[in-house]
Amino acid sequence: MRVGLVSTYPPKRCAIGLYTQNLARALVADPDSSVFVCAENTGEPEDLGLPRLQVRAAYRREDDYGDDVFRAITAERCEVAHFQYAPDLFGEDRRLPALVKRLRAAGVRPVVTLHTVYGARRWRALALRPSTRAFHRELARAAHLVVHHREAMATELERQGISPGDISVIPHGTTRAELPPMSDARARLGIPEDAFLFTFFGFIHRLKNVHTAVEGFLRAASKMPDARLLVSGMPWGDRWYNHLYVGAIKARVSLAPAAPRVSIRDEYLAAERVPDVYAASDVILLPHQQSYGSASGVFHQAVGFGRPMLSARGPKFAEARALFRDLPDLMVPAGSARAWARAMTRIYESPDLRRRALEAVESFAERTSWPVVGREHLAVYRRLVG
């Protein structure tokens, strides 16, 4: 089977690009499958050097990309064209629905993974734009939709009038990886070897709710004498308002007695350095306050690297809520700094809680490993192609 993946792709700094690279690697592990990545033109795409995997930069998101993608997919004789969708990657307008209809008419089976699923957004009506519901329904008329979990994703699409038969739920894949020794990682990061390290990692913006987790740490710091907090990640999109947000967090930290124990490193971390962050960490913080359905790449990274975590309650972390259903202390009300302080203190003081969290994480990593997720995708493709 020839599969076309249409997506942003490394070296573009984008979590969905990394997702696509991992999915491509999993798909070509099947000897009967080959993959063509129709990549966004943001530089020379990374070449993994794998057999049956070709990558070519073919379109620009800001253009009317339909003709470029159609030509690339059909020239490569793809049987399936699988789009990795987020509104900032392909827009929420007529371009993508028109393209998937055109591909279907040409005999190519379109699939669209919705990495985020929004409900009603009133601003679209005020801006005289079609509703998100109308956009999703138009996509589903020609394309099969994939989401990462049922709660707040598949269920939201069904509420919008899309048939359950037009939706597949496939989890975000998990990369299982060995970590370097904690002592070596901490030496490279400048973290004291005897510290208990809480870490937030990833792109930073207001909905990641970093300020609440930071405030929780500052409130709990006096009860955790050897604890430290690392915030590592660049402001999302390099936007001025996200830099302003990070600046406000830094200003708040500077006023606190525990300021020397908080390190905010607001810069992009190269992929080869990411394992050091997880290896150095005792607990990963996922404070995101996002009300729409989505999956978290950082959650799956933490799972793959075998790290316990504290996670915000909400649609973003439906998988975490299911994973930790017997460990409610690991799920924290997103907007309460007081609750984050209590949760950090609890996991800091309880080796048993950390052990039970690790046991749950290891089981989940196996169930959502990329080889498993790749096979689930291939099953969907084969069913659609018939």
C-alpha positions as CSV (number, residue, x, y, z in Angstrom):
1,M,0.0,0.0,0.0
2,R,1.2,3.5,-0.9
3,V,0.4,6.0,1.8
4,G,0.8,9.8,1.4
5,L,1.2,11.8,4.6
6,V,0.5,15.5,4.1
7,S,2.0,17.5,7.0
8,T,4.6,19.9,8.3
9,Y,7.8,18.0,8.8
10,P,11.3,18.4,10.5
11,P,13.3,20.5,10.4
12,K,10.2,22.7,11.0
13,R,9.9,23.1,14.8
14,C,6.4,21.6,15.2
15,A,5.1,18.8,17.3
16,I,2.9,17.6,14.5
17,G,5.9,17.3,12.2
18,L,7.6,15.1,14.7
19,Y,4.4,13.1,15.0
20,T,4.3,12.6,11.3
21,Q,8.0,11.5,11.2
22,N,7.3,8.9,13.9
23,L,4.1,7.7,12.1
24,A,6.0,7.3,8.8
25,R,8.7,5.3,10.5
26,A,6.1,3.0,12.0
27,L,4.2,2.5,8.7
28,V,7.2,1.5,6.7
29,A,8.0,-1.2,9.3
30,D,5.3,-3.1,7.4
31,P,7.0,-4.7,4.4
32,D,3.8,-4.3,2.3
33,S,3.6,-0.5,2.8
34,S,5.5,2.5,1.5
35,V,5.2,6.1,2.5
36,F,5.5,9.4,0.6
37,V,5.6,12.5,2.9
38,C,4.2,15.5,1.1
39,A,5.8,18.0,3.3
40,E,5.3,21.7,3.9
41,N,8.0,23.6,2.2
42,T,9.9,25.1,5.2
43,G,13.4,23.9,4.4
44,E,15.0,20.7,3.2
45,P,13.2,17.8,4.9
46,E,15.1,15.5,7.1
47,D,15.9,12.2,5.5
48,L,15.7,9.2,7.8
49,G,17.4,6.9,5.2
50,L,14.7,4.3,5.5
51,P,13.6,2.0,2.7
52,R,10.1,2.7,1.2
53,L,10.1,6.2,2.7
54,Q,10.4,9.3,0.5
55,V,9.9,12.9,1.7
56,R,9.5,15.9,-0.6
57,A,8.7,19.6,0.2
58,A,5.7,20.3,-1.9
59,Y,3.4,23.0,-0.6
60,R,3.1,26.2,1.5
61,R,0.4,26.6,4.1
62,E,-0.2,30.2,3.3
63,D,-0.9,29.5,-0.4
64,D,-3.9,27.9,-2.1
65,Y,-2.1,24.6,-1.6
66,G,-4.7,22.3,-3.3
67,D,-3.0,22.0,-6.7
68,D,0.4,21.4,-5.3
69,V,-0.7,18.7,-2.9
70,F,-3.0,17.0,-5.5
71,R,-0.2,16.9,-8.1
72,A,2.3,15.4,-5.6
73,I,-0.1,12.8,-4.2
74,T,-1.3,11.6,-7.5
75,A,2.1,11.6,-9.1
76,E,3.3,9.3,-6.4
77,R,0.3,7.0,-7.0
78,C,-0.8,7.1,-3.4
79,E,-3.8,5.1,-2.5
80,V,-4.4,7.0,0.7
81,A,-3.7,10.7,1.4
82,H,-3.5,11.3,5.2
83,F,-3.5,14.9,6.4
84,Q,-2.2,15.8,9.8
85,Y,-4.5,18.7,10.6
86,A,-4.5,21.6,12.9
87,P,-6.1,25.0,12.0
88,D,-2.8,26.8,11.8
89,L,-1.4,24.2,9.4
90,F,-4.2,23.9,6.8
91,G,-6.7,26.7,7.8
92,E,-10.3,26.4,8.6
93,D,-11.7,27.4,5.3
94,R,-12.7,26.0,1.9
95,R,-9.2,24.8,0.8
96,L,-9.0,21.5,2.6
97,P,-12.6,20.3,2.1
98,A,-12.2,21.1,-1.6
99,L,-8.9,19.2,-1.8
100,V,-10.1,16.0,-0.1
101,K,-13.2,15.9,-2.4
102,R,-10.9,16.3,-5.4
103,L,-8.6,13.5,-4.2
104,R,-11.6,11.2,-3.5
105,A,-12.9,11.8,-7.0
106,A,-9.5,10.8,-8.4
107,G,-9.6,7.5,-6.5
108,V,-7.4,8.4,-3.6
109,R,-8.9,7.7,-0.1
110,P,-8.5,10.9,2.1
111,V,-7.9,10.6,5.8
112,V,-7.7,13.6,8.2
113,T,-6.3,13.3,11.7
114,L,-7.8,16.2,13.7
115,H,-5.1,16.8,16.3
116,T,-7.5,19.3,17.9
117,V,-11.3,19.2,18.0
118,Y,-13.0,22.4,18.7
119,G,-16.6,22.9,19.7
120,A,-18.6,26.0,19.0
121,R,-16.6,29.2,18.8
122,R,-18.7,32.3,18.7
123,W,-15.9,34.5,17.3
124,R,-16.2,32.7,13.9
125,A,-19.8,33.9,13.5
126,L,-18.8,37.5,14.5
127,A,-16.0,37.3,11.9
128,L,-18.6,36.1,9.3
129,R,-16.8,32.7,8.9
130,P,-18.4,29.3,8.7
131,S,-18.8,27.5,12.0
132,T,-16.3,24.8,13.1
133,R,-19.3,22.3,13.0
134,A,-19.9,23.1,9.3
135,F,-16.2,22.7,8.6
136,H,-15.9,19.3,10.3
137,R,-19.1,18.0,8.6
138,E,-17.9,19.1,5.2
139,L,-14.6,17.3,5.8
140,A,-16.4,14.1,6.9
141,R,-18.4,14.0,3.6
142,A,-15.2,13.1,1.7
143,A,-12.6,12.1,4.3
144,H,-12.4,9.6,7.1
145,L,-11.6,11.4,10.4
146,V,-9.1,10.2,13.0
147,V,-8.8,11.5,16.5
148,H,-6.7,10.5,19.5
149,H,-9.3,9.8,22.1
150,R,-13.0,9.4,22.5
151,E,-13.7,11.9,25.3
152,A,-14.0,15.5,24.0
153,M,-12.8,14.4,20.5
154,A,-14.9,11.6,19.0
155,T,-17.8,12.5,21.2
156,E,-17.6,16.2,20.2
157,L,-17.6,15.3,16.5
158,E,-20.6,13.0,17.0
159,R,-22.4,15.9,18.8
160,Q,-21.7,18.0,15.6
161,G,-23.6,15.4,13.5
162,I,-20.8,13.2,12.2
163,S,-21.5,9.5,12.0
164,P,-19.4,7.3,14.4
165,G,-18.6,5.2,11.3
166,D,-16.7,8.1,9.8
167,I,-14.4,8.4,12.9
168,S,-11.6,6.2,14.1
169,V,-10.0,6.6,17.5
170,I,-6.3,5.9,17.4
171,P,-4.1,7.1,20.3
172,H,-1.1,9.4,19.9
173,G,1.9,7.2,19.6
174,T,4.5,6.8,22.3
175,T,8.2,6.5,21.6
176,R,9.9,4.3,24.1
177,A,13.5,5.3,24.7
178,E,16.4,4.7,27.1
179,L,17.5,7.7,29.1
180,P,21.1,8.7,29.9
181,P,22.1,8.4,33.6
182,M,20.4,11.1,35.8
183,S,23.7,12.3,37.1
184,D,25.1,12.9,33.6
185,A,22.0,14.6,32.5
186,R,21.9,16.9,35.5
187,A,25.6,17.8,35.0
188,R,24.9,18.9,31.4
189,L,21.9,20.9,32.5
190,G,23.5,22.4,35.6
191,I,21.0,20.8,38.0
192,P,22.3,19.8,41.5
193,E,22.6,16.0,41.7
194,D,20.8,15.8,45.0
195,A,17.8,18.0,44.0
196,F,14.2,16.8,43.5
197,L,13.3,18.2,40.1
198,F,9.9,19.2,38.9
199,T,9.9,20.1,35.1
200,F,7.6,21.8,32.7
201,F,8.8,21.1,29.1
202,G,7.4,22.3,25.8
203,F,6.4,25.4,23.9
204,I,5.0,28.1,26.2
205,H,1.8,30.1,25.8
206,R,-1.0,31.3,28.0
207,L,-3.1,28.1,27.7
208,K,-0.3,26.0,28.8
209,N,-1.0,27.6,32.2
210,V,2.7,27.6,33.2
211,H,2.2,30.5,35.6
212,T,-0.2,28.5,37.8
213,A,2.2,25.6,38.1
214,V,5.1,28.1,38.9
215,E,2.9,29.8,41.5
216,G,2.1,26.4,43.0
217,F,5.8,25.5,43.3
218,L,6.6,28.9,44.9
219,R,3.9,28.3,47.5
220,A,5.0,24.7,48.3
221,A,8.8,25.4,48.2
222,S,9.2,25.9,51.9
223,K,7.9,22.3,52.5
224,M,10.2,20.9,49.9
225,P,13.7,22.1,50.9
226,D,15.6,20.3,48.2
227,A,13.0,20.7,45.4
228,R,13.7,22.7,42.2
229,L,11.6,23.7,39.2
230,L,12.8,23.8,35.6
231,V,10.7,25.4,32.9
232,S,12.2,24.6,29.5
233,G,10.8,25.7,26.2
234,M,10.6,28.6,23.8
235,P,7.5,30.9,23.6
236,W,5.2,29.4,21.1
237,G,5.5,30.7,17.6
238,D,8.1,33.2,18.8
239,R,5.2,35.6,19.2
240,W,5.7,38.8,21.1
241,Y,2.8,38.2,23.4
242,N,4.2,34.8,24.4
243,H,7.5,36.4,25.2
244,L,5.6,38.9,27.3
245,Y,3.9,36.1,29.1
246,V,7.2,34.4,29.9
247,G,8.6,37.8,31.1
248,A,5.7,38.1,33.5
249,I,6.4,34.7,34.9
250,K,10.1,35.6,35.4
251,A,9.1,38.8,37.1
252,R,6.8,36.9,39.5
253,V,9.6,34.4,40.3
254,S,12.1,37.1,41.0
255,L,10.0,38.4,43.9
256,A,9.8,35.0,45.6
257,P,12.2,33.7,48.4
258,A,12.4,30.5,46.4
259,A,13.6,32.3,43.2
260,P,17.1,30.7,43.2
261,R,15.4,27.3,43.0
262,V,13.5,28.1,39.8
263,S,15.1,28.0,36.4
264,I,13.2,29.3,33.3
265,R,15.0,28.6,30.1
266,D,12.9,30.1,27.4
267,E,14.7,28.8,24.3
268,Y,14.3,26.0,21.8
269,L,15.8,22.8,22.9
270,A,17.3,20.7,20.1
271,A,15.9,17.1,19.8
272,E,19.1,15.5,20.8
273,R,19.0,17.3,24.1
274,V,15.5,16.4,25.0
275,P,16.4,13.1,26.7
276,D,18.5,15.0,29.2
277,V,15.5,17.0,30.4
278,Y,13.5,13.9,31.1
279,A,16.5,12.0,32.6
280,A,17.1,14.9,35.0
281,S,13.5,15.1,36.1
282,D,11.7,13.4,39.0
283,V,8.2,14.6,38.1
284,I,6.8,16.2,34.9
285,L,4.2,18.9,35.2
286,L,1.4,19.2,32.7
287,P,-0.7,22.2,33.8
288,H,-2.4,23.0,30.5
289,Q,-5.8,24.7,30.8
290,Q,-7.2,23.9,27.3
291,S,-11.0,23.4,27.0
292,Y,-11.0,21.7,23.6
293,G,-10.2,18.1,22.7
294,S,-6.6,17.4,22.0
295,A,-3.8,15.0,22.7
296,S,-0.5,15.9,24.3
297,G,2.8,15.0,22.7
298,V,4.7,15.9,26.0
299,F,2.4,13.5,27.9
300,H,3.4,10.7,25.6
301,Q,7.1,11.8,25.7
302,A,7.0,11.6,29.5
303,V,5.3,8.1,29.3
304,G,7.9,6.9,26.8
305,F,10.7,8.1,28.9
306,G,9.1,6.5,32.0
307,R,8.5,9.6,34.1
308,P,5.7,10.1,36.7
309,M,3.7,13.3,36.2
310,L,1.1,15.6,37.6
311,S,-1.5,16.5,35.0
312,A,-4.3,19.1,34.8
313,R,-7.9,17.8,34.7
314,G,-9.6,18.6,31.5
315,P,-10.2,17.5,27.9
316,K,-6.5,17.9,27.0
317,F,-5.5,15.0,29.3
318,A,-8.4,12.6,29.0
319,E,-5.8,9.8,28.5
320,A,-4.1,10.8,31.7
321,R,-7.3,10.8,33.6
322,A,-8.1,7.2,32.4
323,L,-4.5,6.1,33.1
324,F,-4.5,7.5,36.6
325,R,-8.1,6.7,37.5
326,D,-6.9,4.8,40.6
327,L,-4.4,7.6,41.4
328,P,-6.5,10.8,41.8
329,D,-3.7,12.6,43.5
330,L,-1.9,12.9,40.1
331,M,-4.8,14.9,38.5
332,V,-4.9,18.5,39.5
333,P,-7.5,21.3,39.0
334,A,-5.9,23.3,36.2
335,G,-6.5,26.8,37.5
336,S,-5.7,26.4,41.2
337,A,-2.2,27.3,42.4
338,R,-3.2,26.0,45.8
339,A,-4.1,22.6,44.4
340,W,-0.8,22.5,42.4
341,A,1.1,23.3,45.6
342,R,-0.7,20.4,47.5
343,A,-0.1,18.0,44.6
344,M,3.6,18.8,44.3
345,T,4.0,18.4,48.1
346,R,2.2,15.1,48.1
347,I,4.2,13.5,45.3
348,Y,7.4,14.9,46.7
349,E,6.7,13.3,50.1
350,S,5.4,9.9,48.7
351,P,7.8,7.5,47.1
352,D,4.9,5.0,46.9
353,L,2.8,7.4,44.9
354,R,5.7,7.9,42.4
355,R,6.2,4.1,42.2
356,R,2.5,3.5,41.4
357,A,2.6,6.3,38.8
358,L,5.6,4.7,37.1
359,E,3.8,1.3,37.0
360,A,0.8,2.8,35.3
361,V,3.0,4.7,32.8
362,E,5.0,1.6,31.8
363,S,1.8,-0.3,30.9
364,F,0.4,2.6,28.9
365,A,3.7,3.0,27.0
366,E,3.4,-0.5,25.8
367,R,-0.3,-0.2,24.7
368,T,0.4,3.0,22.7
369,S,3.9,2.3,21.3
370,W,4.4,3.5,17.7
371,P,4.5,-0.1,16.3
372,V,1.0,-0.7,17.8
373,V,-0.3,2.7,16.5
374,G,1.2,2.1,13.1
375,R,-0.7,-1.1,12.8
376,E,-3.9,0.5,13.8
377,H,-3.4,3.2,11.1
378,L,-2.7,0.5,8.4
379,A,-5.9,-1.4,9.5
380,V,-7.9,1.8,8.8
381,Y,-6.2,2.4,5.5
382,R,-6.9,-1.1,4.3
383,R,-10.5,-1.0,5.3
384,L,-11.0,2.3,3.4
385,V,-9.2,1.0,0.3
386,G,-11.1,-2.2,0.4
